[in-house]
Amino acid sequence: MVPEARRRGVGGLVHDALLSGLPHRTAALSTQRDNGAARRFYERRGWELLLEKFVFPNGAEPYVVMGLDLRGRGPTIGRAGE
């Protein structure tokens, strides 16, 4: 997310729109291990840490892998307070 769009709810709207109505039970993502802002964002939205230190092939930077249980999630676009 570009800095000028942060803390305005845009990321949450994009996140929820991408996950809304998916026919899957779970979702997974990776983000840089040292990206505390991204990790906190995902944790607030229910993502759980699956792997603490994952390095992609030919990569040097460690990533974390996070998972989200999508079962029971109804439409989430525009939820207040997030």
PyMOL Python script that loads the backbone (N, CA, C, O; Angstrom):
from pymol import cmd

cmd.read_pdbstr("""\
ATOM      1  N   MET A   1       0.852  -1.167   0.000  1.00  0.00           N
ATOM      2  CA  MET A   1       0.000   0.000   0.000  1.00  0.00           C
ATOM      3  C   MET A   1       0.902   1.235   0.000  1.00  0.00           C
ATOM      4  O   MET A   1       1.857   1.318   0.772  1.00  0.00           O
ATOM      5  N   VAL A   2       0.594   2.166  -0.850  1.00  0.00           N
ATOM      6  CA  VAL A   2       1.382   3.400  -0.896  1.00  0.00           C
ATOM      7  C   VAL A   2       1.178   4.176   0.401  1.00  0.00           C
ATOM      8  O   VAL A   2       0.085   4.157   0.965  1.00  0.00           O
ATOM      9  N   PRO A   3       2.220   4.859   0.879  1.00  0.00           N
ATOM     10  CA  PRO A   3       2.133   5.535   2.184  1.00  0.00           C
ATOM     11  C   PRO A   3       0.932   6.468   2.333  1.00  0.00           C
ATOM     12  O   PRO A   3       0.324   6.520   3.403  1.00  0.00           O
ATOM     13  N   GLU A   4       0.583   7.202   1.282  1.00  0.00           N
ATOM     14  CA  GLU A   4      -0.525   8.159   1.436  1.00  0.00           C
ATOM     15  C   GLU A   4      -1.888   7.495   1.579  1.00  0.00           C
ATOM     16  O   GLU A   4      -2.855   8.156   1.958  1.00  0.00           O
ATOM     17  N   ALA A   5      -1.984   6.202   1.283  1.00  0.00           N
ATOM     18  CA  ALA A   5      -3.255   5.481   1.432  1.00  0.00           C
ATOM     19  C   ALA A   5      -3.336   4.716   2.752  1.00  0.00           C
ATOM     20  O   ALA A   5      -4.387   4.162   3.078  1.00  0.00           O
ATOM     21  N   ARG A   6      -2.252   4.678   3.507  1.00  0.00           N
ATOM     22  CA  ARG A   6      -2.247   3.918   4.757  1.00  0.00           C
ATOM     23  C   ARG A   6      -3.073   4.604   5.829  1.00  0.00           C
ATOM     24  O   ARG A   6      -3.213   5.827   5.857  1.00  0.00           O
ATOM     25  N   ARG A   7      -3.619   3.765   6.719  1.00  0.00           N
ATOM     26  CA  ARG A   7      -4.408   4.228   7.867  1.00  0.00           C
ATOM     27  C   ARG A   7      -5.704   4.924   7.443  1.00  0.00           C
ATOM     28  O   ARG A   7      -6.235   5.745   8.190  1.00  0.00           O
ATOM     29  N   ARG A   8      -6.210   4.607   6.267  1.00  0.00           N
ATOM     30  CA  ARG A   8      -7.470   5.186   5.783  1.00  0.00           C
ATOM     31  C   ARG A   8      -8.516   4.123   5.495  1.00  0.00           C
ATOM     32  O   ARG A   8      -9.618   4.438   5.045  1.00  0.00           O
ATOM     33  N   GLY A   9      -8.178   2.860   5.753  1.00  0.00           N
ATOM     34  CA  GLY A   9      -9.128   1.780   5.519  1.00  0.00           C
ATOM     35  C   GLY A   9      -9.085   1.199   4.124  1.00  0.00           C
ATOM     36  O   GLY A   9      -9.821   0.259   3.824  1.00  0.00           O
ATOM     37  N   VAL A  10      -8.231   1.741   3.259  1.00  0.00           N
ATOM     38  CA  VAL A  10      -8.162   1.251   1.880  1.00  0.00           C
ATOM     39  C   VAL A  10      -7.652  -0.183   1.849  1.00  0.00           C
ATOM     40  O   VAL A  10      -8.209  -1.025   1.143  1.00  0.00           O
ATOM     41  N   GLY A  11      -6.597  -0.468   2.608  1.00  0.00           N
ATOM     42  CA  GLY A  11      -6.040  -1.815   2.638  1.00  0.00           C
ATOM     43  C   GLY A  11      -7.061  -2.840   3.100  1.00  0.00           C
ATOM     44  O   GLY A  11      -7.147  -3.935   2.543  1.00  0.00           O
ATOM     45  N   GLY A  12      -7.831  -2.486   4.113  1.00  0.00           N
ATOM     46  CA  GLY A  12      -8.869  -3.385   4.611  1.00  0.00           C
ATOM     47  C   GLY A  12      -9.941  -3.649   3.572  1.00  0.00           C
ATOM     48  O   GLY A  12     -10.416  -4.776   3.437  1.00  0.00           O
ATOM     49  N   LEU A  13     -10.323  -2.618   2.841  1.00  0.00           N
ATOM     50  CA  LEU A  13     -11.326  -2.793   1.792  1.00  0.00           C
ATOM     51  C   LEU A  13     -10.809  -3.700   0.675  1.00  0.00           C
ATOM     52  O   LEU A  13     -11.529  -4.571   0.187  1.00  0.00           O
ATOM     53  N   VAL A  14      -9.554  -3.485   0.278  1.00  0.00           N
ATOM     54  CA  VAL A  14      -8.961  -4.328  -0.769  1.00  0.00           C
ATOM     55  C   VAL A  14      -8.851  -5.771  -0.272  1.00  0.00           C
ATOM     56  O   VAL A  14      -9.213  -6.709  -0.983  1.00  0.00           O
ATOM     57  N   HIS A  15      -8.350  -5.939   0.949  1.00  0.00           N
ATOM     58  CA  HIS A  15      -8.211  -7.265   1.556  1.00  0.00           C
ATOM     59  C   HIS A  15      -9.551  -7.998   1.547  1.00  0.00           C
ATOM     60  O   HIS A  15      -9.644  -9.130   1.073  1.00  0.00           O
ATOM     61  N   ASP A  16     -10.575  -7.350   2.070  1.00  0.00           N
ATOM     62  CA  ASP A  16     -11.879  -7.985   2.187  1.00  0.00           C
ATOM     63  C   ASP A  16     -12.506  -8.275   0.825  1.00  0.00           C
ATOM     64  O   ASP A  16     -13.147  -9.309   0.645  1.00  0.00           O
ATOM     65  N   ALA A  17     -12.323  -7.366  -0.134  1.00  0.00           N
ATOM     66  CA  ALA A  17     -12.873  -7.582  -1.467  1.00  0.00           C
ATOM     67  C   ALA A  17     -12.222  -8.793  -2.133  1.00  0.00           C
ATOM     68  O   ALA A  17     -12.896  -9.570  -2.809  1.00  0.00           O
ATOM     69  N   LEU A  18     -10.924  -8.951  -1.942  1.00  0.00           N
ATOM     70  CA  LEU A  18     -10.227 -10.088  -2.550  1.00  0.00           C
ATOM     71  C   LEU A  18     -10.661 -11.421  -1.953  1.00  0.00           C
ATOM     72  O   LEU A  18     -10.657 -12.436  -2.651  1.00  0.00           O
ATOM     73  N   LEU A  19     -11.033 -11.438  -0.689  1.00  0.00           N
ATOM     74  CA  LEU A  19     -11.394 -12.682  -0.019  1.00  0.00           C
ATOM     75  C   LEU A  19     -12.898 -12.955   0.005  1.00  0.00           C
ATOM     76  O   LEU A  19     -13.322 -14.073   0.297  1.00  0.00           O
ATOM     77  N   SER A  20     -13.681 -11.967  -0.293  1.00  0.00           N
ATOM     78  CA  SER A  20     -15.129 -12.087  -0.210  1.00  0.00           C
ATOM     79  C   SER A  20     -15.673 -13.103  -1.213  1.00  0.00           C
ATOM     80  O   SER A  20     -15.392 -13.030  -2.409  1.00  0.00           O
ATOM     81  N   GLY A  21     -16.448 -14.041  -0.703  1.00  0.00           N
ATOM     82  CA  GLY A  21     -17.151 -14.982  -1.560  1.00  0.00           C
ATOM     83  C   GLY A  21     -16.293 -16.066  -2.187  1.00  0.00           C
ATOM     84  O   GLY A  21     -16.751 -16.764  -3.091  1.00  0.00           O
ATOM     85  N   LEU A  22     -15.060 -16.223  -1.726  1.00  0.00           N
ATOM     86  CA  LEU A  22     -14.223 -17.288  -2.293  1.00  0.00           C
ATOM     87  C   LEU A  22     -14.787 -18.661  -1.944  1.00  0.00           C
ATOM     88  O   LEU A  22     -15.322 -18.847  -0.851  1.00  0.00           O
ATOM     89  N   PRO A  23     -14.676 -19.621  -2.853  1.00  0.00           N
ATOM     90  CA  PRO A  23     -15.206 -20.956  -2.590  1.00  0.00           C
ATOM     91  C   PRO A  23     -14.220 -21.848  -1.834  1.00  0.00           C
ATOM     92  O   PRO A  23     -14.407 -23.064  -1.782  1.00  0.00           O
ATOM     93  N   HIS A  24     -13.190 -21.269  -1.256  1.00  0.00           N
ATOM     94  CA  HIS A  24     -12.147 -22.039  -0.583  1.00  0.00           C
ATOM     95  C   HIS A  24     -12.334 -22.013   0.928  1.00  0.00           C
ATOM     96  O   HIS A  24     -12.970 -21.108   1.468  1.00  0.00           O
ATOM     97  N   ARG A  25     -11.779 -23.005   1.601  1.00  0.00           N
ATOM     98  CA  ARG A  25     -11.862 -23.055   3.069  1.00  0.00           C
ATOM     99  C   ARG A  25     -10.764 -22.256   3.741  1.00  0.00           C
ATOM    100  O   ARG A  25     -10.947 -21.756   4.851  1.00  0.00           O
ATOM    101  N   THR A  26      -9.624 -22.131   3.076  1.00  0.00           N
ATOM    102  CA  THR A  26      -8.478 -21.441   3.664  1.00  0.00           C
ATOM    103  C   THR A  26      -7.786 -20.584   2.622  1.00  0.00           C
ATOM    104  O   THR A  26      -8.004 -20.730   1.419  1.00  0.00           O
ATOM    105  N   ALA A  27      -6.944 -19.681   3.118  1.00  0.00           N
ATOM    106  CA  ALA A  27      -6.104 -18.848   2.259  1.00  0.00           C
ATOM    107  C   ALA A  27      -4.726 -18.768   2.898  1.00  0.00           C
ATOM    108  O   ALA A  27      -4.590 -18.904   4.114  1.00  0.00           O
ATOM    109  N   ALA A  28      -3.708 -18.548   2.080  1.00  0.00           N
ATOM    110  CA  ALA A  28      -2.343 -18.414   2.575  1.00  0.00           C
ATOM    111  C   ALA A  28      -1.687 -17.234   1.878  1.00  0.00           C
ATOM    112  O   ALA A  28      -2.025 -16.895   0.744  1.00  0.00           O
ATOM    113  N   LEU A  29      -0.743 -16.615   2.578  1.00  0.00           N
ATOM    114  CA  LEU A  29       0.013 -15.509   2.008  1.00  0.00           C
ATOM    115  C   LEU A  29       1.404 -15.491   2.608  1.00  0.00           C
ATOM    116  O   LEU A  29       1.672 -16.152   3.612  1.00  0.00           O
ATOM    117  N   SER A  30       2.280 -14.733   1.987  1.00  0.00           N
ATOM    118  CA  SER A  30       3.610 -14.512   2.544  1.00  0.00           C
ATOM    119  C   SER A  30       3.887 -13.018   2.544  1.00  0.00           C
ATOM    120  O   SER A  30       3.400 -12.279   1.688  1.00  0.00           O
ATOM    121  N   THR A  31       4.667 -12.595   3.505  1.00  0.00           N
ATOM    122  CA  THR A  31       5.132 -11.213   3.578  1.00  0.00           C
ATOM    123  C   THR A  31       6.514 -11.225   4.207  1.00  0.00           C
ATOM    124  O   THR A  31       6.892 -12.188   4.874  1.00  0.00           O
ATOM    125  N   GLN A  32       7.257 -10.166   3.994  1.00  0.00           N
ATOM    126  CA  GLN A  32       8.603 -10.107   4.533  1.00  0.00           C
ATOM    127  C   GLN A  32       8.575 -10.256   6.046  1.00  0.00           C
ATOM    128  O   GLN A  32       7.743  -9.661   6.730  1.00  0.00           O
ATOM    129  N   ARG A  33       9.492 -11.053   6.548  1.00  0.00           N
ATOM    130  CA  ARG A  33       9.534 -11.345   7.982  1.00  0.00           C
ATOM    131  C   ARG A  33       9.667 -10.077   8.825  1.00  0.00           C
ATOM    132  O   ARG A  33       9.083  -9.988   9.906  1.00  0.00           O
ATOM    133  N   ASP A  34      10.425  -9.103   8.342  1.00  0.00           N
ATOM    134  CA  ASP A  34      10.665  -7.878   9.106  1.00  0.00           C
ATOM    135  C   ASP A  34       9.641  -6.778   8.847  1.00  0.00           C
ATOM    136  O   ASP A  34       9.806  -5.664   9.344  1.00  0.00           O
ATOM    137  N   ASN A  35       8.593  -7.059   8.086  1.00  0.00           N
ATOM    138  CA  ASN A  35       7.572  -6.056   7.780  1.00  0.00           C
ATOM    139  C   ASN A  35       6.504  -6.088   8.869  1.00  0.00           C
ATOM    140  O   ASN A  35       5.434  -6.673   8.699  1.00  0.00           O
ATOM    141  N   GLY A  36       6.818  -5.448   9.987  1.00  0.00           N
ATOM    142  CA  GLY A  36       5.924  -5.464  11.135  1.00  0.00           C
ATOM    143  C   GLY A  36       4.551  -4.884  10.855  1.00  0.00           C
ATOM    144  O   GLY A  36       3.550  -5.394  11.356  1.00  0.00           O
ATOM    145  N   ALA A  37       4.490  -3.819  10.058  1.00  0.00           N
ATOM    146  CA  ALA A  37       3.194  -3.189   9.756  1.00  0.00           C
ATOM    147  C   ALA A  37       2.285  -4.160   9.002  1.00  0.00           C
ATOM    148  O   ALA A  37       1.103  -4.280   9.322  1.00  0.00           O
ATOM    149  N   ALA A  38       2.831  -4.848   8.008  1.00  0.00           N
ATOM    150  CA  ALA A  38       2.018  -5.804   7.242  1.00  0.00           C
ATOM    151  C   ALA A  38       1.581  -6.963   8.128  1.00  0.00           C
ATOM    152  O   ALA A  38       0.429  -7.392   8.076  1.00  0.00           O
ATOM    153  N   ARG A  39       2.500  -7.464   8.938  1.00  0.00           N
ATOM    154  CA  ARG A  39       2.153  -8.592   9.807  1.00  0.00           C
ATOM    155  C   ARG A  39       1.056  -8.212  10.796  1.00  0.00           C
ATOM    156  O   ARG A  39       0.138  -8.999  11.026  1.00  0.00           O
ATOM    157  N   ARG A  40       1.135  -7.032  11.379  1.00  0.00           N
ATOM    158  CA  ARG A  40       0.087  -6.580  12.309  1.00  0.00           C
ATOM    159  C   ARG A  40      -1.254  -6.413  11.586  1.00  0.00           C
ATOM    160  O   ARG A  40      -2.304  -6.767  12.123  1.00  0.00           O
ATOM    161  N   PHE A  41      -1.208  -5.872  10.368  1.00  0.00           N
ATOM    162  CA  PHE A  41      -2.425  -5.714   9.571  1.00  0.00           C
ATOM    163  C   PHE A  41      -3.112  -7.069   9.385  1.00  0.00           C
ATOM    164  O   PHE A  41      -4.310  -7.203   9.634  1.00  0.00           O
ATOM    165  N   TYR A  42      -2.346  -8.071   8.945  1.00  0.00           N
ATOM    166  CA  TYR A  42      -2.927  -9.385   8.704  1.00  0.00           C
ATOM    167  C   TYR A  42      -3.384 -10.042   9.999  1.00  0.00           C
ATOM    168  O   TYR A  42      -4.442 -10.670  10.027  1.00  0.00           O
ATOM    169  N   GLU A  43      -2.621  -9.911  11.055  1.00  0.00           N
ATOM    170  CA  GLU A  43      -3.023 -10.494  12.343  1.00  0.00           C
ATOM    171  C   GLU A  43      -4.335  -9.895  12.839  1.00  0.00           C
ATOM    172  O   GLU A  43      -5.178 -10.613  13.377  1.00  0.00           O
ATOM    173  N   ARG A  44      -4.516  -8.593  12.663  1.00  0.00           N
ATOM    174  CA  ARG A  44      -5.779  -7.949  13.071  1.00  0.00           C
ATOM    175  C   ARG A  44      -6.958  -8.489  12.269  1.00  0.00           C
ATOM    176  O   ARG A  44      -8.097  -8.458  12.737  1.00  0.00           O
ATOM    177  N   ARG A  45      -6.693  -8.975  11.081  1.00  0.00           N
ATOM    178  CA  ARG A  45      -7.752  -9.499  10.230  1.00  0.00           C
ATOM    179  C   ARG A  45      -7.904 -11.007  10.351  1.00  0.00           C
ATOM    180  O   ARG A  45      -8.614 -11.625   9.558  1.00  0.00           O
ATOM    181  N   GLY A  46      -7.238 -11.606  11.344  1.00  0.00           N
ATOM    182  CA  GLY A  46      -7.450 -13.013  11.642  1.00  0.00           C
ATOM    183  C   GLY A  46      -6.420 -13.984  11.092  1.00  0.00           C
ATOM    184  O   GLY A  46      -6.529 -15.187  11.330  1.00  0.00           O
ATOM    185  N   TRP A  47      -5.421 -13.494  10.363  1.00  0.00           N
ATOM    186  CA  TRP A  47      -4.394 -14.372   9.812  1.00  0.00           C
ATOM    187  C   TRP A  47      -3.513 -14.889  10.942  1.00  0.00           C
ATOM    188  O   TRP A  47      -3.229 -14.172  11.902  1.00  0.00           O
ATOM    189  N   GLU A  48      -3.081 -16.154  10.814  1.00  0.00           N
ATOM    190  CA  GLU A  48      -2.225 -16.783  11.817  1.00  0.00           C
ATOM    191  C   GLU A  48      -0.899 -17.186  11.189  1.00  0.00           C
ATOM    192  O   GLU A  48      -0.836 -17.570  10.021  1.00  0.00           O
ATOM    193  N   LEU A  49       0.142 -17.093  11.977  1.00  0.00           N
ATOM    194  CA  LEU A  49       1.482 -17.447  11.526  1.00  0.00           C
ATOM    195  C   LEU A  49       1.591 -18.959  11.335  1.00  0.00           C
ATOM    196  O   LEU A  49       1.274 -19.727  12.244  1.00  0.00           O
ATOM    197  N   LEU A  50       2.040 -19.383  10.151  1.00  0.00           N
ATOM    198  CA  LEU A  50       2.241 -20.801   9.856  1.00  0.00           C
ATOM    199  C   LEU A  50       3.732 -21.147   9.820  1.00  0.00           C
ATOM    200  O   LEU A  50       4.145 -22.173  10.360  1.00  0.00           O
ATOM    201  N   LEU A  51       4.529 -20.298   9.189  1.00  0.00           N
ATOM    202  CA  LEU A  51       5.976 -20.489   9.113  1.00  0.00           C
ATOM    203  C   LEU A  51       6.666 -19.171   9.434  1.00  0.00           C
ATOM    204  O   LEU A  51       6.319 -18.131   8.875  1.00  0.00           O
ATOM    205  N   GLU A  52       7.633 -19.216  10.328  1.00  0.00           N
ATOM    206  CA  GLU A  52       8.316 -18.003  10.773  1.00  0.00           C
ATOM    207  C   GLU A  52       9.435 -17.569   9.829  1.00  0.00           C
ATOM    208  O   GLU A  52       9.656 -16.374   9.636  1.00  0.00           O
ATOM    209  N   LYS A  53      10.126 -18.514   9.255  1.00  0.00           N
ATOM    210  CA  LYS A  53      11.268 -18.153   8.400  1.00  0.00           C
ATOM    211  C   LYS A  53      11.254 -19.006   7.144  1.00  0.00           C
ATOM    212  O   LYS A  53      11.702 -20.153   7.152  1.00  0.00           O
ATOM    213  N   PHE A  54      10.736 -18.435   6.066  1.00  0.00           N
ATOM    214  CA  PHE A  54      10.674 -19.124   4.781  1.00  0.00           C
ATOM    215  C   PHE A  54      11.496 -18.314   3.788  1.00  0.00           C
ATOM    216  O   PHE A  54      11.316 -17.103   3.663  1.00  0.00           O
ATOM    217  N   VAL A  55      12.387 -18.982   3.091  1.00  0.00           N
ATOM    218  CA  VAL A  55      13.188 -18.318   2.063  1.00  0.00           C
ATOM    219  C   VAL A  55      12.826 -18.931   0.712  1.00  0.00           C
ATOM    220  O   VAL A  55      12.941 -20.141   0.517  1.00  0.00           O
ATOM    221  N   PHE A  56      12.392 -18.092  -0.204  1.00  0.00           N
ATOM    222  CA  PHE A  56      12.038 -18.568  -1.535  1.00  0.00           C
ATOM    223  C   PHE A  56      13.297 -19.024  -2.270  1.00  0.00           C
ATOM    224  O   PHE A  56      14.387 -18.524  -1.990  1.00  0.00           O
ATOM    225  N   PRO A  57      13.163 -19.964  -3.203  1.00  0.00           N
ATOM    226  CA  PRO A  57      14.326 -20.390  -3.985  1.00  0.00           C
ATOM    227  C   PRO A  57      15.013 -19.179  -4.629  1.00  0.00           C
ATOM    228  O   PRO A  57      14.355 -18.288  -5.167  1.00  0.00           O
ATOM    229  N   ASN A  58      16.306 -19.167  -4.564  1.00  0.00           N
ATOM    230  CA  ASN A  58      17.130 -18.075  -5.096  1.00  0.00           C
ATOM    231  C   ASN A  58      16.901 -16.753  -4.366  1.00  0.00           C
ATOM    232  O   ASN A  58      17.301 -15.697  -4.855  1.00  0.00           O
ATOM    233  N   GLY A  59      16.268 -16.806  -3.214  1.00  0.00           N
ATOM    234  CA  GLY A  59      16.027 -15.592  -2.441  1.00  0.00           C
ATOM    235  C   GLY A  59      16.938 -15.538  -1.232  1.00  0.00           C
ATOM    236  O   GLY A  59      17.477 -16.559  -0.804  1.00  0.00           O
ATOM    237  N   ALA A  60      17.107 -14.365  -0.692  1.00  0.00           N
ATOM    238  CA  ALA A  60      17.937 -14.201   0.495  1.00  0.00           C
ATOM    239  C   ALA A  60      17.115 -13.697   1.672  1.00  0.00           C
ATOM    240  O   ALA A  60      17.433 -13.974   2.829  1.00  0.00           O
ATOM    241  N   GLU A  61      16.055 -12.955   1.367  1.00  0.00           N
ATOM    242  CA  GLU A  61      15.246 -12.334   2.418  1.00  0.00           C
ATOM    243  C   GLU A  61      14.253 -13.338   2.995  1.00  0.00           C
ATOM    244  O   GLU A  61      13.543 -14.004   2.241  1.00  0.00           O
ATOM    245  N   PRO A  62      14.193 -13.457   4.328  1.00  0.00           N
ATOM    246  CA  PRO A  62      13.219 -14.381   4.922  1.00  0.00           C
ATOM    247  C   PRO A  62      11.805 -13.796   4.915  1.00  0.00           C
ATOM    248  O   PRO A  62      11.605 -12.594   5.093  1.00  0.00           O
ATOM    249  N   TYR A  63      10.857 -14.664   4.710  1.00  0.00           N
ATOM    250  CA  TYR A  63       9.439 -14.316   4.715  1.00  0.00           C
ATOM    251  C   TYR A  63       8.733 -15.131   5.789  1.00  0.00           C
ATOM    252  O   TYR A  63       9.249 -16.147   6.255  1.00  0.00           O
ATOM    253  N   VAL A  64       7.556 -14.676   6.171  1.00  0.00           N
ATOM    254  CA  VAL A  64       6.664 -15.488   6.990  1.00  0.00           C
ATOM    255  C   VAL A  64       5.530 -15.949   6.088  1.00  0.00           C
ATOM    256  O   VAL A  64       5.186 -15.284   5.111  1.00  0.00           O
ATOM    257  N   VAL A  65       4.963 -17.081   6.423  1.00  0.00           N
ATOM    258  CA  VAL A  65       3.782 -17.592   5.724  1.00  0.00           C
ATOM    259  C   VAL A  65       2.648 -17.575   6.731  1.00  0.00           C
ATOM    260  O   VAL A  65       2.787 -18.076   7.847  1.00  0.00           O
ATOM    261  N   MET A  66       1.527 -16.996   6.329  1.00  0.00           N
ATOM    262  CA  MET A  66       0.373 -16.869   7.211  1.00  0.00           C
ATOM    263  C   MET A  66      -0.834 -17.536   6.566  1.00  0.00           C
ATOM    264  O   MET A  66      -0.926 -17.618   5.341  1.00  0.00           O
ATOM    265  N   GLY A  67      -1.764 -18.013   7.399  1.00  0.00           N
ATOM    266  CA  GLY A  67      -2.959 -18.666   6.906  1.00  0.00           C
ATOM    267  C   GLY A  67      -4.206 -18.070   7.525  1.00  0.00           C
ATOM    268  O   GLY A  67      -4.166 -17.511   8.622  1.00  0.00           O
ATOM    269  N   LEU A  68      -5.311 -18.194   6.813  1.00  0.00           N
ATOM    270  CA  LEU A  68      -6.595 -17.668   7.274  1.00  0.00           C
ATOM    271  C   LEU A  68      -7.675 -18.703   7.006  1.00  0.00           C
ATOM    272  O   LEU A  68      -7.768 -19.235   5.900  1.00  0.00           O
ATOM    273  N   ASP A  69      -8.492 -18.990   8.016  1.00  0.00           N
ATOM    274  CA  ASP A  69      -9.642 -19.875   7.868  1.00  0.00           C
ATOM    275  C   ASP A  69     -10.790 -19.052   7.297  1.00  0.00           C
ATOM    276  O   ASP A  69     -11.259 -18.113   7.941  1.00  0.00           O
ATOM    277  N   LEU A  70     -11.241 -19.389   6.114  1.00  0.00           N
ATOM    278  CA  LEU A  70     -12.303 -18.629   5.445  1.00  0.00           C
ATOM    279  C   LEU A  70     -13.696 -19.157   5.745  1.00  0.00           C
ATOM    280  O   LEU A  70     -14.689 -18.514   5.401  1.00  0.00           O
ATOM    281  N   ARG A  71     -13.783 -20.321   6.382  1.00  0.00           N
ATOM    282  CA  ARG A  71     -15.098 -20.893   6.668  1.00  0.00           C
ATOM    283  C   ARG A  71     -15.866 -19.995   7.630  1.00  0.00           C
ATOM    284  O   ARG A  71     -15.310 -19.476   8.598  1.00  0.00           O
ATOM    285  N   GLY A  72     -17.113 -19.828   7.353  1.00  0.00           N
ATOM    286  CA  GLY A  72     -17.959 -19.034   8.235  1.00  0.00           C
ATOM    287  C   GLY A  72     -17.833 -17.533   8.042  1.00  0.00           C
ATOM    288  O   GLY A  72     -18.484 -16.761   8.746  1.00  0.00           O
ATOM    289  N   ARG A  73     -17.005 -17.111   7.096  1.00  0.00           N
ATOM    290  CA  ARG A  73     -16.875 -15.679   6.824  1.00  0.00           C
ATOM    291  C   ARG A  73     -17.946 -15.273   5.829  1.00  0.00           C
ATOM    292  O   ARG A  73     -17.995 -15.779   4.708  1.00  0.00           O
ATOM    293  N   GLY A  74     -18.778 -14.380   6.238  1.00  0.00           N
ATOM    294  CA  GLY A  74     -19.766 -13.835   5.321  1.00  0.00           C
ATOM    295  C   GLY A  74     -19.149 -12.674   4.575  1.00  0.00           C
ATOM    296  O   GLY A  74     -17.935 -12.476   4.627  1.00  0.00           O
ATOM    297  N   PRO A  75     -19.957 -11.916   3.891  1.00  0.00           N
ATOM    298  CA  PRO A  75     -19.433 -10.707   3.225  1.00  0.00           C
ATOM    299  C   PRO A  75     -18.790  -9.797   4.254  1.00  0.00           C
ATOM    300  O   PRO A  75     -19.375  -9.512   5.299  1.00  0.00           O
ATOM    301  N   THR A  76     -17.580  -9.342   3.951  1.00  0.00           N
ATOM    302  CA  THR A  76     -16.848  -8.520   4.911  1.00  0.00           C
ATOM    303  C   THR A  76     -16.554  -7.139   4.389  1.00  0.00           C
ATOM    304  O   THR A  76     -15.956  -6.331   5.100  1.00  0.00           O
ATOM    305  N   ILE A  77     -16.948  -6.842   3.183  1.00  0.00           N
ATOM    306  CA  ILE A  77     -16.612  -5.551   2.599  1.00  0.00           C
ATOM    307  C   ILE A  77     -17.312  -4.446   3.375  1.00  0.00           C
ATOM    308  O   ILE A  77     -18.524  -4.475   3.589  1.00  0.00           O
ATOM    309  N   GLY A  78     -16.508  -3.470   3.790  1.00  0.00           N
ATOM    310  CA  GLY A  78     -17.043  -2.307   4.461  1.00  0.00           C
ATOM    311  C   GLY A  78     -17.415  -2.496   5.914  1.00  0.00           C
ATOM    312  O   GLY A  78     -18.204  -1.715   6.444  1.00  0.00           O
ATOM    313  N   ARG A  79     -16.869  -3.519   6.587  1.00  0.00           N
ATOM    314  CA  ARG A  79     -17.166  -3.700   8.015  1.00  0.00           C
ATOM    315  C   ARG A  79     -16.677  -2.493   8.791  1.00  0.00           C
ATOM    316  O   ARG A  79     -15.556  -2.028   8.586  1.00  0.00           O
ATOM    317  N   ALA A  80     -17.496  -1.998   9.659  1.00  0.00           N
ATOM    318  CA  ALA A  80     -17.131  -0.825  10.457  1.00  0.00           C
ATOM    319  C   ALA A  80     -16.004  -1.144  11.408  1.00  0.00           C
ATOM    320  O   ALA A  80     -15.932  -2.242  11.960  1.00  0.00           O
ATOM    321  N   GLY A  81     -15.120  -0.176  11.598  1.00  0.00           N
ATOM    322  CA  GLY A  81     -14.059  -0.289  12.574  1.00  0.00           C
ATOM    323  C   GLY A  81     -12.838  -1.047  12.130  1.00  0.00           C
ATOM    324  O   GLY A  81     -11.963  -1.330  12.948  1.00  0.00           O
ATOM    325  N   GLU A  82     -12.748  -1.382  10.875  1.00  0.00           N
ATOM    326  CA  GLU A  82     -11.568  -2.143  10.440  1.00  0.00           C
ATOM    327  C   GLU A  82     -10.882  -1.455   9.312  1.00  0.00           C
ATOM    328  O   GLU A  82      -9.870  -1.946   8.813  1.00  0.00           O
TER     329      GLU A  82
END
""", "prot")
cmd.dss("prot")
cmd.show_as("cartoon", "prot")
cmd.util.cbc("prot")
cmd.orient("prot")
